């Protein structure tokens, strides 16, 4: 018996809206990463992008448990000697609230070209509005 693999034309991609207000960051990111990878579908294949598009709203109101608001740091490096920059989660929420959710989801996706392709289907907005009404997204409970 031969194994059937979905072709690029046969993959149907739905749009989902996830409201992150008062939700724990890790739990939201896990659910979103699974939707982006397509693990919720029976046609899931590890080496193909069978996932859906995901819109996350109210990213600025996502919850962090414990003392992560002050103890968690986001690090980036410029590539130059001494170029390490650290930003606390509290400051990141004040300046770029979308980036908190984006980085959490990015950490759960494969680190390859396929993972980058999956990541491009993620749209994160700090407020409660999004410009993707034309795609008729389905609200999803986390």
Secondary structure as a PSIPRED ss2 file (coil, helix, strand):
# PSIPRED VFORMAT (PSIPRED V4.0)

   1 X C   1.000  0.000  0.000
   2 X C   1.000  0.000  0.000
   3 X C   1.000  0.000  0.000
   4 X C   1.000  0.000  0.000
   5 X C   1.000  0.000  0.000
   6 X C   1.000  0.000  0.000
   7 X C   1.000  0.000  0.000
   8 X C   1.000  0.000  0.000
   9 X C   1.000  0.000  0.000
  10 X C   1.000  0.000  0.000
  11 X C   1.000  0.000  0.000
  12 X C   1.000  0.000  0.000
  13 X C   1.000  0.000  0.000
  14 X C   1.000  0.000  0.000
  15 X E   0.000  0.000  1.000
  16 X E   0.000  0.000  1.000
  17 X E   0.000  0.000  1.000
  18 X E   0.000  0.000  1.000
  19 X E   0.000  0.000  1.000
  20 X C   1.000  0.000  0.000
  21 X C   1.000  0.000  0.000
  22 X C   1.000  0.000  0.000
  23 X C   1.000  0.000  0.000
  24 X E   0.000  0.000  1.000
  25 X H   0.000  1.000  0.000
  26 X H   0.000  1.000  0.000
  27 X H   0.000  1.000  0.000
  28 X H   0.000  1.000  0.000
  29 X H   0.000  1.000  0.000
  30 X H   0.000  1.000  0.000
  31 X H   0.000  1.000  0.000
  32 X H   0.000  1.000  0.000
  33 X H   0.000  1.000  0.000
  34 X H   0.000  1.000  0.000
  35 X H   0.000  1.000  0.000
  36 X H   0.000  1.000  0.000
  37 X H   0.000  1.000  0.000
  38 X C   1.000  0.000  0.000
  39 X C   1.000  0.000  0.000
  40 X C   1.000  0.000  0.000
  41 X C   1.000  0.000  0.000
  42 X C   1.000  0.000  0.000
  43 X C   1.000  0.000  0.000
  44 X C   1.000  0.000  0.000
  45 X C   1.000  0.000  0.000
  46 X C   1.000  0.000  0.000
  47 X C   1.000  0.000  0.000
  48 X C   1.000  0.000  0.000
  49 X C   1.000  0.000  0.000
  50 X C   1.000  0.000  0.000
  51 X C   1.000  0.000  0.000
  52 X C   1.000  0.000  0.000
  53 X E   0.000  0.000  1.000
  54 X E   0.000  0.000  1.000
  55 X E   0.000  0.000  1.000
  56 X E   0.000  0.000  1.000
  57 X E   0.000  0.000  1.000
  58 X C   1.000  0.000  0.000
  59 X H   0.000  1.000  0.000
  60 X H   0.000  1.000  0.000
  61 X H   0.000  1.000  0.000
  62 X C   1.000  0.000  0.000
  63 X E   0.000  0.000  1.000
  64 X C   1.000  0.000  0.000
  65 X C   1.000  0.000  0.000
  66 X C   1.000  0.000  0.000
  67 X C   1.000  0.000  0.000
  68 X H   0.000  1.000  0.000
  69 X H   0.000  1.000  0.000
  70 X H   0.000  1.000  0.000
  71 X H   0.000  1.000  0.000
  72 X C   1.000  0.000  0.000
  73 X E   0.000  0.000  1.000
  74 X E   0.000  0.000  1.000
  75 X E   0.000  0.000  1.000
  76 X E   0.000  0.000  1.000
  77 X E   0.000  0.000  1.000
  78 X C   1.000  0.000  0.000
  79 X C   1.000  0.000  0.000
  80 X C   1.000  0.000  0.000
  81 X C   1.000  0.000  0.000
  82 X C   1.000  0.000  0.000
  83 X C   1.000  0.000  0.000
  84 X E   0.000  0.000  1.000
  85 X E   0.000  0.000  1.000
  86 X E   0.000  0.000  1.000
  87 X E   0.000  0.000  1.000
  88 X E   0.000  0.000  1.000
  89 X H   0.000  1.000  0.000
  90 X H   0.000  1.000  0.000
  91 X H   0.000  1.000  0.000
  92 X H   0.000  1.000  0.000
  93 X H   0.000  1.000  0.000
  94 X H   0.000  1.000  0.000
  95 X H   0.000  1.000  0.000
  96 X C   1.000  0.000  0.000
  97 X H   0.000  1.000  0.000
  98 X H   0.000  1.000  0.000
  99 X H   0.000  1.000  0.000
 100 X H   0.000  1.000  0.000
 101 X H   0.000  1.000  0.000
 102 X H   0.000  1.000  0.000
 103 X H   0.000  1.000  0.000
 104 X H   0.000  1.000  0.000
 105 X H   0.000  1.000  0.000
 106 X H   0.000  1.000  0.000
 107 X C   1.000  0.000  0.000
 108 X C   1.000  0.000  0.000
 109 X C   1.000  0.000  0.000
 110 X C   1.000  0.000  0.000
 111 X C   1.000  0.000  0.000
 112 X C   1.000  0.000  0.000
 113 X H   0.000  1.000  0.000
 114 X H   0.000  1.000  0.000
 115 X H   0.000  1.000  0.000
 116 X H   0.000  1.000  0.000
 117 X H   0.000  1.000  0.000
 118 X H   0.000  1.000  0.000
 119 X H   0.000  1.000  0.000
 120 X C   1.000  0.000  0.000
 121 X C   1.000  0.000  0.000
 122 X E   0.000  0.000  1.000
 123 X E   0.000  0.000  1.000
 124 X E   0.000  0.000  1.000
 125 X C   1.000  0.000  0.000
 126 X C   1.000  0.000  0.000
 127 X C   1.000  0.000  0.000
 128 X C   1.000  0.000  0.000
 129 X C   1.000  0.000  0.000
 130 X C   1.000  0.000  0.000
 131 X C   1.000  0.000  0.000
 132 X C   1.000  0.000  0.000
 133 X H   0.000  1.000  0.000
 134 X H   0.000  1.000  0.000
 135 X H   0.000  1.000  0.000
 136 X C   1.000  0.000  0.000
 137 X C   1.000  0.000  0.000
 138 X E   0.000  0.000  1.000
 139 X E   0.000  0.000  1.000
 140 X E   0.000  0.000  1.000
 141 X C   1.000  0.000  0.000
 142 X C   1.000  0.000  0.000
